[in-house]
Amino acid sequence: MNFFESIKSAFQSLIANKMRSLLTMLGIIIGISSVILMSSLGKGGQKQITGEMAKSGYGNFEISVDTDSDYYREKYLLDDSDLQSIKKIESVKYASPKSQTRVQYVNKDTRYRGSLTATTPDYEVIDEITYLEGRSFLKSEYEGRQNLIVIDNLTAKAFYPNESALGKTVEIELERGKDRISFLVVGVFQNPAEKVASIMGAPGMPRFGRIPLNTAKALLDIDTYDTIVVKSADPENMVAAMEEAKSTLEDKNNISSDLYEISESVSRGSSFDNILSTLNIFITSVASISLLVGGIGVMNIMLVSVTERIKEIGIRKALGARNVDILIQFLIESVILTAIGGMIGIIIGILGAFFVGGILSVEPVFSTTILIVSVTVSTLIGIVFGVVPARKAALLNPIEALRVE
């Protein structure tokens, strides 16, 4: 009996016992679908959680100069050439100087203490804010040096309680008692501390404003930075991006000390992501136990099949079938059962992931690796758990087999 005849015979045997074949595949179907379901929902949940964390700075880190270091020299302060070097790193998605100054926001006799941030297009992505009115700065406004500003909604409401602050002016004192600088308001964003402000009261809350970096350079006479903030291309590999950014600056400036300090914007964000990854692996591993149970089921049914077909095996051997032919035939039956069960399990797992994900409001994330491994594992189960019954069938004595009624 050649290989193709063995496959044909295996299919005929499985079709002749449809219900038993279906029940045999059921364990594999449940096992594969469980692995895919739990893996995709686990990855989807992890992506959703880290996505929410990203809004609060997860995946971001800061590079600063340790001015207390013995190796510190003013020439080592970060500048635009350092910024461009960092932007060229493949694992870096966005990079921007971080320049914040304590100021007084003034309108007539009303004043508030707050911070003024010099912003760039990259900074707007790294440290996102929600605009309630107006807009962020245009490209031409970033490149120019106009006195434009975006302010938080608490400041806007305090200065212009009965009208929109857009198109109005806000004065800023860089130092108390110094001349005030007038800025035109082009946008109003939600104060990051507004929820706290609703409990504690707005007057005591800090105020926030942003102006283009070039405007800040002209007003504050700055051309170097203490800190550069970076958003990594892949938050899960942020540590590698941090190390690469640090080594890039050290190589560029020929420094081999710990002059440059790297810190996460969200404390222990990467550790939390590692916990989620480990938990996802654990859940998937638990689900995969059902594959072992399904494999044992395959072996049991195949052993029953061998017992029922002893006489058939005796006839085949009497007609010249070799032990290896019998072995291959039963192995093929076992592999076909598990392979078909694996493919059905993949389909059910994918559909189930979308169904359960819809209920839980989690978008499943499917891994090509998991899908390939699932098919491979189901096939291997057919081989591993099919060896014992196939070997038992191959070693049957044809004379004794023919005597069985």
C-alpha positions, -999 to +999 in steps of 0.1 A: +000+000+000+015+033-011+013+066+008-017+080-012-037+048-007-030+050+030-045+086+030-075+074+011-080+045+034-077+068+064-103+091+052-127+062+044-122+049+079-129+083+095-160+089+073-173+055+082-173+065+118-184+101+116-197+105+152-166+089+168-143+110+146-161+142+156-160+134+193-123+125+189-116+159+173-136+177+199-108+177+224-084+192+199-110+217+187-116+229+223-079+230+230-068+250+200-098+274+201-091+280+238-055+289+232-063+313+203-092+328+222-072+334+254-041+345+236-058+370+213-079+385+241-049+386+264-029+405+239-058+427+230-064+436+267-027+443+271-027+466+241-057+484+254-042+489+288-009+500+275-027+523+251-044+540+279-011+542+298+005+558+267-019+587+270-004+594+304+032+590+293+039+553+291+065+546+264+080+581+270+113+588+287+135+618+295+171+624+288+187+650+311+222+662+320+234+656+356+247+690+364+260+677+398+284+653+381+321+659+383+323+655+345+297+682+339+307+712+317+283+738+303+292+727+268+276+693+275+241+708+279+217+693+253+213+713+221+196+710+187+224+688+173+218+663+201+181+664+194+186+656+157+209+627+167+183+612+189+156+616+163+176+595+139+175+565+162+153+538+147+137+529+180+127+566+186+094+579+172+094+615+185+118+636+204+115+672+216+133+696+241+115+700+274+117+736+285+094+748+313+095+781+332+076+793+362+056+824+353+027+846+364-004+847+342-019+882+345-050+899+333-057+933+348-055+927+386-059+890+384-029+868+385-021+831+387+011+812+392+018+785+366+042+770+342+049+780+306+061+753+283+081+757+251+064+733+227+072+717+193+051+695+170+068+664+184+061+676+220+024+679+212+024+642+204+046+632+233+026+651+259-009+652+245-035+677+256-072+679+248-082+711+230-116+724+240-115+755+218-093+768+190-063+748+179-026+741+183+001+761+165+004+759+128+037+749+111+044+785+101+038+796+137+062+770+151+089+783+126+081+820+134+085+840+166+051+854+171+037+859+206+010+832+204-001+810+233-025+782+241-038+782+277-057+758+300-095+762+303-094+772+340-072+802+332-094+811+302-125+809+322-110+830+351-098+857+327-128+857+304-157+842+324-185+853+301-169+850+267-144+829+247-107+836+253-099+829+217-085+860+200-080+877+234-047+885+250-030+871+281-001+888+298+028+869+313+054+880+338+086+859+335+097+874+368+074+892+393+077+929+389+093+927+355+076+939+323+046+920+311+046+903+277+013+901+259+003+869+240-026+862+217-046+831+226-052+807+197-063+777+217-078+765+250-070+730+263-083+710+293-063+716+325-046+683+334-055+690+371-092+699+364-106+669+382-086+678+413-096+714+409-133+705+410-127+691+445-102+716+459-113+747+441-098+763+410-081+794+425-054+772+442-047+751+412-016+756+389-022+771+355-006+760+322+003+775+289+023+766+258+042+788+233+063+778+203+099+769+210+113+795+187+093+822+205+106+809+239+142+810+225+138+847+216+121+857+249+142+836+273+175+837+253+180+799+254+197+776+229+204+746+251+182+724+271+184+705+304+160+678+292+149+661+260+117+640+261+113+610+238+085+587+227+098+553+218+086+536+186+076+505+206+067+511+243+073+474+251+110+479+240+114+512+256+144+501+277+164+493+245+155+527+231+166+544+264+200+526+262+205+534+226+197+571+231+222+573+260+250+556+240+243+578+210+248+610+230+279+596+247+295+586+214+285+619+198+301+640+225+329+616+233+318+610+269+321+577+287+307+588+321+273+587+336+267+623+327+234+616+309+205+604+330+176+585+315+143+581+333+108+568+324+080+594+323+057+569+339+074+552+368+077+514+364+056+514+333+077+488+316+076+466+347+038+467+346+038+458+309+061+428+317+036+417+343+008+418+318+029+398+293+037+372+319+000+370+329-010+366+293+016+337+289+003+321+320-034+322+309-025+309+275-004+280+291-034+271+312-056+270+282-031+248+264-035+220+290-068+211+272-046+202+242-029+175+263-063+162+273-074+162+237-043+143+227-050+116+253-085+114+239-071+108+204-049+080+217-077+063+235-100+064+205-073+051+182-066+023+205-103+014+204-101+016+166-071-008+165-090-033+187-121-031+164-101-036+133-078-064+143-092-087+117-088-061+090-052-056+100-047-094+098-061-095+063-039-066+051-008-084+066-018-117+050-020-099+016+016-086+020+012-053+040+044-046+060+045-035+096+056+000+085+025+002+061+001-005+090+021+019+112+018+047+086-019+041+080-029+045+116-005+075+121-021+092+090-056+086+105-044+102+138-027+132+121-058+138+099-080+138+129-059+163+148-051+185+118-088+189+108-096+195+145-068+221+147-081+240+117-117+239+130-104+250+164-086+280+148-118+291+130-138+288+162-111+305+182-110+335+159-148+338+158-150+333+195-124+360+201-144+386+182-176+375+199-162+376+235-141+407+226-173+425+215-189+417+248-159+428+269-151+458+246-116+444+239-103+442+204-085+408+200-050+409+186-040+377+167-005+365+165+006+348+133+031+328+154+003+315+176-018+304+146+012+286+130+022+270+163-014+259+169-016+240+136+019+225+141+011+214+177-022+198+166-004+179+139+024+168+164-003+156+188-016+134+161+019+119+156+029+117+193-004+103+206-009+081+175+024+063+178+012+039+206-019+026+189-002+026+154+027+006+168+003-018+185-015-023+152+018-028+133+031-055+157-001-076+156+005-112+145-014-118+113-024-154+122-038-143+156-055-113+141-073-135+116-086-158+144-103-129+161-141-129+157 
